[in-house]
Amino acid sequence: MLCTMSAAAVAVWFGTVVTILSRSHADRNVYPSAGVLFVHVLEREYFKGEFPPYPKSGDASNDPITFNTNLMGYPDRPGWLRYIQRTPHSDGVLYGSPTADHVGKATVIEITAYNRRTFETARHNLVINIMATEEFPLPYQAEFYIKNMNVEEMLASEVLGDFLGAVKNVWQPERLNAINITSALDRGGRVPLPINNLKEGVYVMVGADVPFSSCLREVESPHNQLRCSQEMEPVISCDKKFRAQFHIDWCKISLVDINKVVPVYITRPDPGTGILPEYGEYNPPSESLKAREYFSDFLITLAVPSAVALVLFFILGYTMCCRREGVIQLVHHSSIQKSSKELRSMSKNREISWPLSTLPVFNPVSGEVVPPIHPDNYETTSMPLMQTQTNLQNQITIPQQRPSGKWYS
C-alpha cells in the first residue's frame, strides 16, 4: 500500500499517525488560579479516537464511556478536587477550588476512560499547575443556595455566566469571581424524588472586592429572620432579578467578611524523628509454657453457683414443710383441691328433670305434636330473666281446650 502512495501522501499519513499517538499519551497542562473555581470537562469526543469505531455507521456517539480520575500514585483525587458524571453517555466534569497551599505544586491527575461496549481503556494525564493571584482571597464572600439546579447544570459555562451576571447587577462590584460550587448532597441533603422535575440543589460561593449591597443585607433584617424561622420565604427586593432562571433560598444565604473573621491558629506538637527511644533489648517469651490449672476456674464457675442453689433449696423446703406457716399453706391448698374434686364429681352425677317448656305438646284431637317453646339448641345464656311482651311474640302459642271440645290456637 505504501509503495503505491506518493511521497506527499506518505508524509501526510505519517504525520496524522504521529499526531494521534501524541494526543493519546501527551500530558495536558492547565493553569488555574488559587481561590478561583476550576472546571475541566472530560469530553467523550476527545477519547473516542482511542477506541475502534462502532460497527454501524453513524452510531459512534452511542458508545457508553465512563471515566476514573485519581492523583498519580494515589487511589483518589486531591481533597479540593471533585468529579461528577451523571450517565455513561454524558461528559465528565472535574471541578473544585484550589487554595494557596497548593500554589507552585504540579498536580498530575490520571484520567482513565472505559469503553463499556468494547471494554477497552485509554489513559491521559492532566497536569494542574496552580497559579498565585494578587486578588486572593477576595474579602467579601457570599454563598447562595440554588434549589432548581444540579451541580453539573450549574458547572456549564453559560449557566454559571448568567448567574454571575445576575449577582453582578445586584452587588455592583469591580471584581467578581466564582470561588466554589458544592452539591447539596455533599452538605447532607437528600436525593430528590424523580417527580415534578425536582433538582438536588447546589451551593455557589462568589467573592467580590466591595461590601455587600443593601439588597443582600435585607435577609439579615429581623422581619426576614422571623419569616425564615417560620419556614416562610423572606421578602427580598432583588429576588426578581434571579427568579427568571434561578430559584434562590434566601434563608440559606451566607455572607462572610473575611476581614472580620478571627483566625484560629492550631498549635501542633513536634512530630519528632519518628524513631522510638531506646528501651533496651526485646526479650520474647520462652518457648516452654507452663501448664495452666483450671480447677480454680471450675470451682468459681460451677461449684459455687451449685452450692448457693442447694442452700436456697434447703431453706425453701424447711420453710414450707417444717414451719407452721408453711404447713398451714399446704393444708389449705390440699383442702381446696379436695373440694374442687368433690364439686366436679357431684356435677357429673346429678339428675335434674327437664322443665315442661322444653317438652313437646301432644294435641289429642288432631294428633299433632307441637314443638317445644324452646328447641334443644336454644341459647339460654342470653335469655332475660323476665321476658317482655316483645319476646313472647316470637314464641309458639300452646293450644288450649275450650268447653265446646274444639281446639283453637
Helices and strands as residue ranges (DSSP letters): H 7-25, E 28-30, E 38-42, H 44-47, G 48-50, G 60-62, E 65-71, E 81-84, E 92-96, G 100-102, E 106-115, E 121-129, E 140-146, H 151-154, H 157-171, E 176-183, G 184-187, E 202-208, H 214-217, G 218-220, H 222-229, H 240-243, G 250-252, E 254-257, H 295-298, I 299-303, H 304-321, H 324-349, G 356-358, E 361-362, E 369-370, H 389-392, E 400-401, E 407-408
